[in-house]
Amino acid sequence: MNVIVVGCGRVGSELAHRLYLNGHRVCVIDRSQEAFKDLPPDFRGRTLEGDVLSEAVLHRAGIDTAEALAAVTNSDSLNGVIGRVASMIYQVPRVAVRNYDPRWRELIEAFGLQVVSSSSWGAQRMEELLEGGSLHPLISAGNGEVEICDLTLPEAWDGKTVQDLAACGSCIVAAVMRAGRGMLPTPD
């Protein structure tokens, strides 16, 4: 897959490297040549210094054939604009946008973009850890209609089956972890 990563800070460099290691063709754009020092030494994707709002820079990055774009700069407004341009003008099929300030998230989502809000997610996760309890949401799909949760079972559940746990009808057991190893569950 041809992927453009806009922004080469901590998130951008880590994302670009992970995508490269997974066999994707990656081009990283940043306004500062100095930012590329954050890329690991074994990164073999392309780097492009320039203003990401420049049509010429986007074309040199391969926006016409890009299959995905991640806008992960430290500017919510820039990420939103780049995401919108990529999806609407260049028809990039997969666009993800990083969001810092939760107050901007709804505006960016109104553009129809997939948003990763590290501040909102981080605060939610910290709240869960501080409040305790045995149910910890890990992934939320849509607007929270479906969640994948980590549930630590109390000792009272010893000897019960997966069918017993899912008896409420509103949940599905997707995996069982024992001693740090995951397995697909069987009803018994």
Backbone hydrogen bonds, N-H to C=O, Kabsch-Sander energy under -0.5 kcal/mol:
donor,donor_aa,acceptor,acceptor_aa,energy
3,V,1,M,-0.6
3,V,25,R,-3.1
4,I,68,A,-2.1
5,V,27,C,-2.6
6,V,4,I,-0.5
6,V,70,A,-3.2
7,G,5,V,-0.7
7,G,29,I,-3.3
13,S,9,G,-2.6
14,E,10,R,-1.7
15,L,11,V,-3.0
16,A,12,G,-2.8
17,H,13,S,-2.1
18,R,14,E,-2.4
19,L,15,L,-2.8
20,Y,16,A,-2.5
21,L,17,H,-2.8
22,N,18,R,-1.4
23,G,20,Y,-2.0
24,H,19,L,-2.2
25,R,1,M,-2.0
26,V,24,H,-0.7
27,C,3,V,-2.3
28,V,46,R,-2.7
29,I,5,V,-2.7
30,D,48,L,-1.9
35,A,32,S,-1.2
36,F,33,Q,-1.3
37,K,34,E,-1.5
38,D,35,A,-1.9
39,L,36,F,-1.5
43,F,40,P,-2.0
46,R,26,V,-2.8
48,L,28,V,-2.5
50,G,30,D,-1.9
52,V,50,G,-0.7
54,S,51,D,-2.3
58,L,54,S,-2.2
59,H,55,E,-2.3
60,R,56,A,-2.4
61,A,57,V,-1.9
62,G,58,L,-0.6
62,G,59,H,-0.9
63,I,58,L,-2.3
65,T,62,G,-1.4
66,A,62,G,-0.7
66,A,63,I,-0.5
67,E,2,N,-2.8
68,A,2,N,-1.3
69,L,94,R,-2.3
70,A,4,I,-2.6
71,A,96,A,-2.5
72,V,6,V,-2.8
72,V,70,A,-0.8
76,D,74,N,-0.5
79,N,75,S,-2.6
80,G,76,D,-2.5
81,V,77,S,-2.5
82,I,78,L,-2.8
83,G,79,N,-2.5
84,R,80,G,-2.3
85,V,81,V,-2.8
86,A,82,I,-2.8
87,S,83,G,-2.3
88,M,84,R,-3.0
89,I,84,R,-0.5
89,I,85,V,-1.6
90,Y,85,V,-1.7
92,V,86,A,-2.8
94,R,67,E,-0.9
95,V,93,P,-0.5
96,A,69,L,-2.3
97,V,114,Q,-2.7
98,R,71,A,-2.9
99,N,116,V,-2.8
104,W,101,D,-2.4
105,R,101,D,-0.6
105,R,102,P,-0.6
106,E,102,P,-0.6
108,I,104,W,-2.2
109,E,105,R,-2.8
110,A,106,E,-1.8
111,F,107,L,-0.6
111,F,108,I,-1.1
112,G,109,E,-2.2
113,L,108,I,-1.0
114,Q,95,V,-1.0
116,V,97,V,-2.8
117,S,115,V,-0.6
118,S,99,N,-0.9
118,S,116,V,-0.8
119,S,99,N,-0.7
121,W,117,S,-2.9
122,G,118,S,-2.5
123,A,119,S,-2.4
124,Q,120,S,-2.4
125,R,121,W,-2.7
126,M,122,G,-2.5
127,E,123,A,-2.4
128,E,124,Q,-2.2
129,L,125,R,-2.2
130,L,126,M,-2.7
131,E,127,E,-2.6
132,G,128,E,-1.1
136,H,134,S,-0.6
136,H,150,D,-2.7
138,L,148,I,-3.8
139,I,148,I,-1.7
141,A,146,V,-3.3
144,G,141,A,-1.4
145,E,141,A,-0.6
146,V,141,A,-1.3
148,I,139,I,-3.0
149,C,147,E,-0.6
150,D,136,H,-3.1
151,L,149,C,-0.6
152,T,134,S,-2.2
152,T,150,D,-0.5
153,L,151,L,-0.7
157,W,154,P,-2.2
158,D,155,E,-2.3
160,K,157,W,-2.4
163,Q,187,P,-1.7
165,L,161,T,-1.6
166,A,162,V,-2.2
167,A,164,D,-1.0
168,C,165,L,-0.6
169,G,166,A,-1.9
174,A,172,I,-0.7
176,V,183,M,-2.6
178,R,181,R,-2.5
181,R,178,R,-1.9
183,M,176,V,-1.9
